[in-house]
Amino acid sequence: MAMKMQNSSSEPETTASDAPDAHTFSDVQETAAMGGRVHLLQPKVGYRAGLDATLLASSLGLQAGERALEAGCGVGAALLQAAVRYPETQLIGVERAPDALALAQQNILANQLSARVQVRSLDIRNPFSSLGLAPFDAAFANPPYFDDESTLRAPHPARRDAWIAEGGLEVWTHFLLKAVKEGGRITLIHRADRLADILSLLSTKAGSFRIRPIQPFADAPAKRVLVRAVKTGKAPLVLLPALVLRTRDPDGDTAHAKALARGETALGWDEG
């Protein structure tokens, strides 16, 4: 990279010559996020990042000078949207799938963010310490939504890493807790029916939970939750008003959801 991450002098620099050739992937297409401010090459077949990545990036609330890490960054959808939203920060993503990692490197270069963003090859079942980095101010993830392959129809092989959490949520929460310093923030987006598990796993080392349900419609149960925790935090849990994504009328997405998708607003963690 043109510039190393702050507080991480042991990190190797990455240059354009390290990125994959544009013709390495024959079955990809370009997609846009944040109203065209972020461009992503994604596989045509298999898992494709979408709204969850946008909501996750919009909820981070990073401050100038902070360092943040994404576990399981895939092709960089949330990572790059976070970098554009928070221009005075340094970000690093870790990803175990070589093809996704190569696309993430290419996307970083295509969006001209190599001065502040980098990705590393790492399976999060390995310890955070193996990265050789100081703990971060914030860590975030969109973990695979299923722990047990026997509980659902087998996904397409190209989607397996994104759908199946080997080792379960415990592996993800353990890694994220190790990745942040005391007082550091952890942000997750996941299935609403896993909320109790998320809180139980994170509460071993974190607290000050804030939870925002995400409802497809105002009259429908939440299908997703955004969860914010603070390492060693002690404040009471706060359940925030739900984000409603769509209306039942022909207009489709709510005004708030549209503004979030375009990067015009953010999801805060205030009680209002």
C-alpha positions in Angstrom: 0.0 0.0 0.0 1.0 3.6 -0.4 0.8 4.1 3.3 1.0 1.6 6.2 -1.8 1.3 8.7 -1.4 3.4 11.8 0.1 1.7 14.9 1.0 -1.4 12.9 4.6 -1.0 11.8 5.0 -4.8 11.3 2.4 -4.8 8.5 3.9 -5.3 5.0 3.0 -2.8 2.3 0.9 -3.9 -0.6 1.4 -2.4 -4.1 -0.6 -2.5 -7.3 1.6 -5.2 -8.5 0.4 -7.5 -5.8 -3.2 -7.2 -6.9 -4.7 -9.8 -9.3 -4.8 -9.2 -13.0 -8.1 -7.8 -14.2 -8.6 -10.9 -16.3 -8.0 -13.4 -13.5 -11.7 -13.8 -12.9 -13.8 -14.6 -16.0 -17.2 -14.7 -14.3 -17.5 -11.4 -12.4 -19.5 -8.3 -12.9 -19.3 -4.8 -11.6 -21.9 -3.5 -9.2 -22.3 -0.1 -7.5 -23.0 0.9 -3.9 -23.6 4.2 -2.1 -25.2 5.8 -5.1 -22.2 4.9 -7.3 -19.5 6.1 -4.9 -18.3 2.6 -4.5 -17.7 0.1 -7.3 -17.3 -3.6 -6.7 -16.4 -6.5 -8.8 -18.4 -9.5 -7.5 -18.9 -13.1 -8.7 -21.9 -13.6 -11.0 -22.5 -17.0 -9.3 -22.4 -17.5 -5.6 -22.6 -15.1 -2.6 -23.1 -11.5 -3.6 -22.9 -8.7 -0.9 -25.9 -6.5 -0.7 -28.0 -4.6 1.8 -26.5 -6.2 4.9 -23.0 -4.9 4.0 -24.4 -1.4 3.4 -26.3 -1.4 6.8 -23.2 -2.7 8.6 -20.9 0.0 7.1 -23.5 2.7 7.9 -23.6 1.8 11.6 -19.9 1.9 12.5 -19.7 5.6 13.5 -15.9 5.6 13.2 -14.0 8.7 14.3 -11.1 10.5 12.6 -7.8 8.7 13.3 -9.4 5.4 14.3 -8.4 1.9 13.1 -11.1 -0.7 12.3 -11.0 -4.4 11.3 -13.6 -6.4 9.4 -13.6 -10.2 10.0 -14.6 -12.1 6.9 -14.5 -9.1 4.5 -15.3 -11.1 1.3 -14.8 -8.9 -1.8 -14.7 -5.8 0.4 -18.3 -4.5 0.1 -18.7 -3.3 3.8 -15.0 -2.5 4.1 -14.9 -0.1 1.1 -18.2 1.5 2.0 -16.9 2.1 5.5 -13.7 3.6 4.1 -15.7 6.1 1.9 -18.1 6.9 4.8 -15.2 7.6 7.2 -12.4 9.2 5.2 -10.0 9.8 8.0 -9.7 6.2 9.2 -7.6 3.2 8.5 -9.2 -0.2 7.7 -8.1 -3.7 7.3 -10.1 -6.8 6.3 -9.3 -10.4 6.8 -10.7 -13.2 4.5 -9.9 -16.9 4.1 -11.2 -17.5 0.6 -8.4 -16.8 -1.9 -10.8 -15.7 -4.8 -12.7 -13.3 -2.6 -9.5 -11.9 -1.2 -8.1 -11.3 -4.7 -11.3 -9.5 -5.7 -11.1 -7.4 -2.5 -7.6 -6.4 -3.4 -8.7 -5.4 -6.9 -11.7 -3.5 -5.6 -9.4 -1.5 -3.2 -7.3 -0.4 -6.1 -10.2 0.3 -8.4 -11.8 2.6 -5.8 -8.4 4.3 -5.1 -8.4 3.4 -1.4 -5.1 1.6 -1.1 -3.7 4.4 1.0 -6.1 3.6 3.8 -7.4 0.1 3.2 -5.8 -3.3 3.0 -6.8 -7.0 3.2 -5.0 -10.0 4.7 -5.4 -13.7 4.2 -6.7 -15.2 7.5 -9.1 -17.9 8.7 -10.7 -16.4 11.8 -10.5 -19.8 13.5 -6.8 -18.8 13.8 -5.9 -16.4 16.7 -6.1 -12.6 16.1 -2.5 -12.5 17.5 -1.3 -14.3 14.3 -1.8 -11.0 12.4 0.9 -9.3 14.5 -1.2 -6.2 14.9 -2.1 -4.0 17.8 -5.8 -4.2 18.9 -8.2 -2.0 17.0 -10.6 0.8 18.0 -13.4 -1.1 16.3 -14.2 -4.5 14.7 -17.1 -5.5 12.6 -18.5 -8.5 10.8 -21.4 -10.0 8.9 -20.9 -13.7 10.0 -22.3 -16.5 8.0 -25.9 -17.1 9.0 -25.9 -20.8 9.6 -23.8 -22.9 12.0 -24.9 -26.4 10.9 -25.0 -27.5 7.2 -27.5 -30.2 8.1 -30.2 -27.6 9.0 -30.6 -26.2 5.5 -30.5 -27.3 1.9 -26.9 -27.4 0.9 -25.8 -24.0 -0.6 -24.1 -23.6 -3.9 -20.4 -24.4 -3.3 -19.5 -20.8 -4.2 -21.8 -19.6 -1.4 -20.7 -22.1 1.3 -18.1 -19.8 3.0 -20.6 -17.0 3.2 -23.5 -19.2 4.5 -21.9 -21.7 6.8 -20.1 -20.6 10.0 -17.6 -23.4 10.7 -17.1 -23.4 14.4 -20.3 -21.5 14.9 -20.8 -17.9 16.1 -18.5 -18.5 19.0 -15.5 -18.5 16.7 -16.5 -15.1 15.3 -17.3 -13.4 18.6 -14.1 -14.7 20.2 -12.0 -13.3 17.3 -13.8 -9.9 17.4 -13.3 -9.6 21.2 -9.6 -10.3 20.8 -9.4 -7.8 17.8 -10.4 -4.7 19.8 -8.7 -2.9 22.7 -10.5 -2.2 26.0 -13.3 0.2 25.3 -13.3 -0.8 21.6 -16.5 -1.3 19.8 -17.8 -4.5 18.1 -20.6 -4.3 15.6 -22.4 -7.3 14.0 -25.3 -7.8 11.7 -27.0 -11.1 11.9 -30.3 -13.1 12.0 -32.7 -11.8 14.6 -33.3 -15.3 15.9 -29.6 -15.5 16.9 -29.7 -12.4 19.1 -29.7 -14.3 22.4 -26.7 -16.3 21.3 -24.8 -13.1 20.2 -25.5 -11.4 23.5 -24.4 -14.5 25.5 -21.2 -15.0 23.6 -20.1 -11.3 23.6 -21.1 -10.7 27.3 -18.1 -12.8 28.5 -15.9 -9.7 27.7 -18.2 -7.0 26.5 -21.3 -5.0 27.5 -23.0 -1.7 26.9 -25.1 -3.4 24.3 -27.2 -1.5 21.8 -29.5 -3.4 19.5 -31.3 -2.2 16.4 -33.9 -4.5 14.9 -34.3 -4.5 11.1 -37.8 -5.1 9.8 -38.7 -5.8 6.2 -42.0 -4.0 6.8 -43.4 -2.0 9.7 -46.0 -4.8 10.4 -43.5 -7.7 10.1 -41.1 -9.2 12.6 -37.5 -8.2 12.5 -35.4 -10.6 10.3 -32.0 -9.0 11.1 -30.4 -7.2 14.0 -27.5 -4.8 14.3 -25.7 -5.3 17.6 -23.1 -2.9 19.1 -21.1 -4.0 22.1 -18.2 -2.3 23.9 -15.3 -4.4 25.3 -15.4 -4.2 29.1 -18.5 -1.9 28.8 -20.9 -1.8 31.7 -23.7 0.4 30.6 -27.3 -1.0 30.5 -28.5 -2.7 27.3 -30.6 -0.4 25.0 -33.1 -1.6 22.5 -33.4 1.0 19.8 -36.2 1.7 17.4 -36.4 -0.6 14.5 -35.2 0.3 11.0 -38.0 -0.4 8.6 -36.8 -1.2 5.0 -39.9 -1.3 2.8 -43.5 -0.1 2.6 -46.5 -2.0 1.3 -47.2 0.7 -1.4 -45.7 0.8 -4.9 -42.9 3.2 -3.8 -41.1 0.2 -2.3 -38.2 1.2 0.0 -38.7 3.6 2.8 -37.1 7.0 2.5 -34.7 6.1 5.3 -33.6 2.9 3.6 -33.0 4.7 0.3 -30.9 7.4 2.0 -28.8 4.7 3.8 -28.3 2.9 0.5 -27.1 6.1 -1.2 -24.8 6.9 1.7 -26.7 10.1 2.5 -27.3 9.2 6.1 -26.0 6.8 8.8 -27.5 4.5 11.4 -26.6 6.0 14.8 -26.7 4.4 18.2 -28.5 7.2 20.1 -31.6 6.3 22.0 -33.8 8.6 19.8 
